[in-house]
Amino acid sequence: MAREISFICRQLQNGIHVKKLPALLFSALALGTLSCSTAPAAPPAPARPPQEEVVGWEISPAQGYVDRFGYVSLEFTPPGRLTVHLGRQGLDHANTVWYSFAVTEGSLTLLSLSGNEGIPNVKGPDGNWWNDVVLDIPQPVSGEIGVAVEDKKVNVTYAFTLRKLLRHEKD
């Protein structure tokens, strides 16, 4: 009898109309005492993660800082090289020994260092003695970082923000 019930269940699951069901079997199905098991439905496919494409980088303030001492600006080369450009009115003030640098991501400090004795380059056309400091971040920039350039000679900190610019593809 179990074989017949199994056959009838398969026929019902496949949508085939069975004309001659014994009355007892029909009654059992109607009362719910006999059930045909079915395979569980397959889980839904996982959602596709949104696709992102890096379209550029934004440094804020874009032009850096200009004050009575000269200028401080920042340049970024992916995946993790920052170049700090210093231009100062006085020869001694453009020496990198007067500067310290900190790179942070949220509350995590990625890099912190003080400038070494760095003799400035000749005066530029703008009349400033200049120097460049390269900071290699130990890991790729994931989204947004802060860069602080501290001028210890005049006790001023220049704060920059570097943001990754993304384009989100739609499904």
C-alpha positions in Angstrom: 0.0 0.0 0.0 2.9 2.4 0.8 4.1 2.0 -2.8 0.7 2.9 -4.2 0.5 5.9 -1.9 4.0 7.0 -2.9 3.1 6.6 -6.6 -0.1 8.7 -6.2 1.8 11.4 -4.3 4.3 11.7 -7.1 1.5 11.9 -9.6 -0.2 14.6 -7.6 3.0 16.6 -7.1 3.6 16.4 -10.9 0.2 17.8 -11.5 -1.2 14.7 -13.2 -4.8 14.0 -12.5 -5.4 10.6 -11.1 -8.8 9.3 -12.1 -9.2 6.3 -9.9 -8.2 7.1 -6.4 -9.5 4.5 -3.9 -12.1 6.1 -1.6 -10.0 5.4 1.5 -7.0 7.2 0.0 -9.1 10.1 -1.1 -10.6 10.4 2.4 -7.2 10.3 4.0 -5.9 13.1 1.8 -9.1 15.1 2.4 -8.7 14.8 6.2 -5.0 15.6 6.1 -4.0 12.4 7.7 -1.9 11.5 4.7 0.4 14.1 3.2 2.7 14.1 0.3 6.0 15.5 1.2 7.6 18.0 -1.2 11.2 19.2 -1.5 11.8 22.5 0.3 11.9 25.5 -2.0 15.4 26.7 -3.0 16.6 29.7 -1.0 16.5 33.0 -3.0 19.7 34.0 -4.7 21.8 36.3 -2.6 21.5 40.0 -3.5 24.2 41.2 -5.8 26.4 43.7 -3.9 26.3 47.2 -5.3 29.1 47.8 -7.7 31.4 50.8 -7.1 34.0 52.4 -9.3 36.6 54.8 -8.1 36.3 57.9 -10.3 38.7 60.1 -8.5 40.0 61.7 -5.3 39.1 64.9 -3.6 41.5 66.9 -1.4 39.9 69.5 0.8 40.9 72.3 0.8 41.7 71.8 -2.9 44.2 74.7 -3.2 45.7 74.1 0.2 46.5 77.0 2.6 48.1 80.3 1.8 49.0 82.6 4.7 51.5 85.3 5.6 54.2 82.6 6.0 53.7 81.1 2.5 51.7 78.0 1.5 51.1 74.4 2.3 49.4 72.1 -0.2 48.8 68.4 -0.6 48.9 66.0 -3.6 47.8 62.3 -3.7 48.9 59.5 -5.9 47.0 56.2 -5.5 47.2 53.8 -3.9 48.8 55.6 -0.9 51.4 58.3 -1.6 50.9 61.8 -0.3 53.2 64.7 -1.2 53.1 67.7 1.0 54.3 70.9 -0.7 55.8 73.6 1.5 56.5 77.1 0.4 57.8 79.5 2.9 59.0 83.1 2.9 62.1 82.4 5.0 64.8 80.0 4.1 64.9 78.5 7.7 61.1 78.2 7.8 61.1 76.0 4.8 63.3 73.4 6.5 61.3 70.3 7.1 62.7 70.0 10.6 60.0 72.4 11.7 57.1 70.1 10.6 55.3 67.0 11.8 52.8 65.0 9.8 49.9 62.7 10.9 47.6 60.6 8.7 44.4 59.3 10.3 41.4 57.2 9.2 38.7 57.7 11.7 40.3 57.3 15.1 43.1 55.1 13.7 46.5 56.7 13.2 48.0 55.3 9.9 51.2 57.4 9.9 52.9 59.9 12.2 56.3 61.4 11.8 58.4 64.4 12.3 60.4 66.2 9.6 64.1 65.7 9.3 66.8 68.2 8.5 65.6 69.0 5.0 67.4 72.0 3.3 64.9 73.9 1.2 65.2 74.2 -2.6 65.9 77.5 -4.3 63.3 80.2 -4.3 60.5 79.6 -6.7 59.0 82.2 -9.0 56.5 83.1 -6.3 59.4 84.2 -4.0 59.0 81.2 -1.6 61.7 78.8 -0.5 60.1 75.4 -1.1 60.4 71.8 0.1 58.4 68.6 -0.6 57.8 65.8 1.8 56.6 62.4 0.6 54.4 60.3 2.9 53.8 56.7 2.0 50.7 55.4 3.7 51.2 51.7 4.8 47.8 50.6 3.4 45.6 51.7 0.5 43.1 54.5 1.3 39.7 52.9 1.8 37.5 55.9 1.8 38.4 59.1 3.7 41.5 60.1 5.6 42.7 63.1 7.5 46.1 64.7 7.0 47.5 67.1 9.5 50.6 69.2 8.8 51.9 70.9 11.9 54.2 73.9 11.6 56.0 73.9 14.9 57.9 77.1 14.2 54.7 79.2 14.3 52.4 76.7 16.1 49.9 76.3 13.2 48.3 73.0 12.1 47.0 72.7 8.5 44.3 70.1 8.3 43.4 68.3 5.0 40.8 65.7 4.1 41.3 63.2 1.3 38.1 61.5 0.0 37.6 58.7 -2.5 35.0 59.6 -5.1 32.9 56.6 -6.1 30.3 56.0 -8.8 27.6 53.4 -7.9 26.3 51.2 -10.7 22.7 50.4 -10.6 21.4 46.9 -11.3 
